Amino acid sequence: MKLAIQNLRQAAQTGRKKLSRRWLHWRMRGQPEAEILKAERKLRGVEQYDKLRKADIVVVSFGKSGRTWLRVMISHLFRVMYGLPENAILGFDNFHNLNPAVPKIFFTHDNYIKDFTGDFETKKPFYDKRVILLARDPRDVAVSQFFQWKFRVKPSKVAINNYPPRGTDISLFDFVTGDNGGSMQAVTDYLNLWAKEAGNLENFHLLRYEDLRSDPHTQLRKLLEFMQVDASEEQVNAAVEYSSYENMKKMESKQQFRLSGGRMMPRDKDNPDSYKVRRAKVGGYRDYFTDEEVAAIDHKLVEMLDDLFGYR
């Protein structure tokens, strides 16, 4: 019953957000699209800022960096620790409302808060928060972003996040090396600002996707220590096993988390590139390019990305 109430509460919140955005577009009808997008980004920023201020822990990541995987892993850990309902997924404060011992965790791509605050150069709203930055190799992220744009992204998110218009004839290489919201340039700009600001945060933890893939038990244990969550070895093992790549693929194909929105549902069951859980391969970007293209991409990354992340 409690879970059903939480699901209804989340559905109502989602409905209110969609309604407010539709009202904004209706109210601004006839105005230039750029002004409408600017206003919508600010509105989304207000919504995100409100959650940020209420959060106990913030998980920040560029899209396609493994956030859903980490969310499923942590969700199962808390379900095991506190006997919460099976298949429930962390959604900011829903687990906290079921059991106050669970912290309020804000998972965000940090796309819009700056549009509300007007501060595009710092991360001041995060300074007093316990922040986890989930980073992934920008080369792999940009390739995943291409398939996200091509097969999964909602039409309303194309222009507002600076993707190429739907139907654009653009090669994967040009997408990755170009100037758009999912390109390698966009990912490195995002990570570089966080690297510059990391020292200003009171509590900051860098979690690399590649490290979590290679040694999930150790990395999850370090993460939980930063989160000030005391879990047993059995609980950590259960969370890692549950969130394995094979089980994530199986759960998505069965639409096991359909009540948690569309984040864990394929857009087209017959198209593997439309799945949320696609390949999860470290360094998989190399499979899509010629040797010359790989060399160009690698050279571009070395020139752009801060050394904090260790990607070369």
Secondary structure as GFF3:
##gff-version 3
##sequence-region A 1 312
A	DSSP	alpha_helix	2	27	.	.	.	ID=ss1
A	DSSP	alpha_helix	33	54	.	.	.	ID=ss2
A	DSSP	beta_strand	57	61	.	.	.	ID=ss3
A	DSSP	alpha_helix	67	82	.	.	.	ID=ss4
A	DSSP	alpha_helix	94	98	.	.	.	ID=ss5
A	DSSP	beta_strand	105	108	.	.	.	ID=ss6
A	DSSP	alpha_helix	113	117	.	.	.	ID=ss7
A	DSSP	three_ten_helix	124	126	.	.	.	ID=ss8
A	DSSP	beta_strand	130	135	.	.	.	ID=ss9
A	DSSP	alpha_helix	138	151	.	.	.	ID=ss10
A	DSSP	alpha_helix	155	160	.	.	.	ID=ss11
A	DSSP	alpha_helix	172	177	.	.	.	ID=ss12
A	DSSP	alpha_helix	184	197	.	.	.	ID=ss13
A	DSSP	three_ten_helix	198	200	.	.	.	ID=ss14
A	DSSP	beta_strand	203	208	.	.	.	ID=ss15
A	DSSP	alpha_helix	209	214	.	.	.	ID=ss16
A	DSSP	alpha_helix	216	227	.	.	.	ID=ss17
A	DSSP	alpha_helix	233	242	.	.	.	ID=ss18
A	DSSP	alpha_helix	245	253	.	.	.	ID=ss19
A	DSSP	three_ten_helix	258	260	.	.	.	ID=ss20
A	DSSP	three_ten_helix	262	264	.	.	.	ID=ss21
A	DSSP	three_ten_helix	272	274	.	.	.	ID=ss22
A	DSSP	three_ten_helix	284	288	.	.	.	ID=ss23
A	DSSP	alpha_helix	291	304	.	.	.	ID=ss24
A	DSSP	three_ten_helix	307	309	.	.	.	ID=ss25
###
